[in-house]
Amino acid sequence: LAINDSIIGTDLAQEGIELVRNVRDNDYAAGNNGFTLFSTANKHCRIDWNDADTSLDCTASPATVNPQRYYLDYVGSPGLYQHTGTQGRYSRYIYIDYDTNGGEHALVRSFVYWGGAAVPPANGDPTTCKASTTCVYTEAFLTHWR
């Protein structure tokens, strides 16, 4: 089961990166620079496959980062995971770190935990995220579209 969790966790983490990239790309397609929908004030995010193309929920602040906000639950129809507030096997937390030069770049880290209520790293630090600690993450460096 541990190998399955690592594989599913890695896929869910990569999905988180792709969903954030999709928000950036759709913002650019709407005639913006790609980052107008990102909030540089809040770095603690979540997004689901069934959210609108403009949905990137980064309303939490470090003081309110809690496990329940990031729970993923398996939804039998259509057979995908989404945030429900109900503890399932996995949790996905997305940390977005913007540069200080007008938000033209963003380091996106997508963490997935399994088998319990792990508390996401408030500063997005990946050093404690390992398969042995029931955590995987992926990251991408996104730039604006100009």
C-alpha positions as CSV (number, residue, x, y, z in Angstrom):
1,L,0.0,0.0,0.0
2,A,2.9,2.4,0.7
3,I,4.0,2.3,-3.0
4,N,0.5,2.9,-4.2
5,D,0.2,5.9,-1.8
6,S,3.4,7.3,-3.2
7,I,2.3,6.9,-6.8
8,I,-1.2,8.3,-6.2
9,G,0.3,11.1,-4.0
10,T,2.8,12.1,-6.7
11,D,0.0,12.2,-9.3
12,L,-2.2,14.4,-7.0
13,A,0.8,16.7,-6.3
14,Q,1.5,17.0,-10.1
15,E,-2.2,17.7,-10.7
16,G,-2.0,20.6,-8.2
17,I,0.9,22.1,-10.2
18,E,-1.0,21.7,-13.5
19,L,-4.2,23.3,-12.1
20,V,-2.2,26.4,-10.9
21,R,-0.5,26.5,-14.3
22,N,-3.9,26.3,-15.9
23,V,-5.1,29.4,-13.9
24,R,-2.0,31.3,-15.1
25,D,-2.6,30.3,-18.7
26,N,-6.3,31.1,-18.7
27,D,-5.6,34.5,-17.1
28,Y,-3.1,35.2,-20.0
29,A,-5.7,34.1,-22.5
30,A,-8.1,36.6,-21.0
31,G,-5.7,39.4,-21.9
32,N,-3.8,39.7,-18.7
33,N,-0.2,39.0,-17.7
34,G,-1.0,35.6,-16.2
35,F,-0.8,36.5,-12.6
36,T,-3.7,38.8,-12.0
37,L,-5.7,36.1,-10.3
38,F,-2.9,35.3,-7.9
39,S,-2.8,36.9,-4.5
40,T,0.7,37.8,-3.4
41,A,-0.5,38.4,0.1
42,N,-1.6,34.8,0.7
43,K,0.6,31.9,-0.2
44,H,-1.4,29.0,1.2
45,C,-3.7,27.6,-1.5
46,R,-5.9,24.8,-2.7
47,I,-7.6,24.1,-6.1
48,D,-9.6,21.2,-7.5
49,W,-10.0,19.7,-10.9
50,N,-13.7,20.9,-10.9
51,D,-13.0,24.5,-9.9
52,A,-13.5,27.2,-12.5
53,D,-10.5,28.2,-14.5
54,T,-10.1,31.3,-12.4
55,S,-10.5,29.5,-9.0
56,L,-7.3,29.5,-6.9
57,D,-8.3,29.6,-3.2
58,C,-5.5,31.3,-1.4
59,T,-7.6,32.8,1.3
60,A,-5.8,31.2,4.3
61,S,-3.1,32.9,6.2
62,P,-0.3,31.2,8.0
63,A,-2.2,31.5,11.3
64,T,-5.2,29.6,9.9
65,V,-3.4,26.9,8.0
66,N,-5.1,23.7,9.2
67,P,-5.3,20.1,8.0
68,Q,-9.1,20.1,7.4
69,R,-8.8,22.9,4.8
70,Y,-6.7,20.6,2.6
71,Y,-8.4,17.2,2.9
72,L,-9.0,15.4,-0.4
73,D,-11.9,13.0,-0.6
74,Y,-12.4,10.4,-3.3
75,V,-15.7,11.2,-5.1
76,G,-17.0,8.0,-6.7
77,S,-18.6,9.7,-9.6
78,P,-16.7,10.9,-11.6
79,G,-14.0,9.0,-9.7
80,L,-11.6,11.8,-8.8
81,Y,-10.3,13.5,-5.6
82,Q,-11.5,16.9,-4.5
83,H,-11.4,19.1,-1.4
84,T,-14.5,18.4,0.8
85,G,-13.5,19.1,4.3
86,T,-14.0,15.4,5.0
87,Q,-10.9,13.5,5.9
88,G,-10.1,11.0,3.2
89,R,-6.8,9.2,2.7
90,Y,-5.0,12.2,1.1
91,S,-4.5,16.0,1.7
92,R,-3.2,18.5,-0.9
93,Y,-1.6,21.8,0.1
94,I,-0.3,24.2,-2.5
95,Y,2.3,26.8,-1.4
96,I,3.0,29.7,-3.8
97,D,6.0,31.9,-3.2
98,Y,6.1,35.1,-5.3
99,D,9.1,37.1,-6.0
100,T,9.4,40.6,-4.7
101,N,9.7,42.1,-8.2
102,G,6.0,42.8,-8.9
103,G,4.9,39.2,-8.8
104,E,6.4,38.3,-12.2
105,H,7.6,34.8,-11.0
106,A,6.2,32.2,-8.7
107,L,7.6,29.1,-7.2
108,V,4.7,26.7,-6.8
109,R,5.0,23.6,-4.5
110,S,2.2,21.1,-4.3
111,F,2.4,18.8,-1.2
112,V,0.3,15.7,-0.8
113,Y,0.1,13.8,2.6
114,W,-1.6,10.5,3.2
115,G,-2.8,8.3,6.0
116,G,-3.6,11.1,8.6
117,A,-4.1,14.7,9.3
118,A,-0.7,16.1,8.5
119,V,-0.2,19.9,9.2
120,P,1.1,21.6,6.0
121,P,4.4,23.4,6.3
122,A,3.4,27.0,7.0
123,N,6.5,28.3,5.1
124,G,6.3,25.8,2.2
125,D,9.6,24.1,3.3
126,P,9.8,20.7,1.6
127,T,12.7,19.3,3.7
128,T,10.4,17.2,5.9
129,C,8.3,16.0,3.0
130,K,9.4,12.4,2.1
131,A,7.7,9.2,1.3
132,S,8.9,7.8,4.6
133,T,6.9,10.6,6.3
134,T,3.9,9.9,4.1
135,C,4.4,13.0,2.0
136,V,5.4,13.8,-1.5
137,Y,5.7,17.1,-3.3
138,T,6.4,18.6,-6.8
139,E,7.4,22.1,-7.7
140,A,7.4,24.3,-10.7
141,F,8.7,27.8,-11.3
142,L,6.1,29.8,-13.2
143,T,6.7,33.1,-15.0
144,H,4.3,35.7,-16.3
145,W,3.3,35.8,-19.9
146,R,4.3,39.1,-21.6
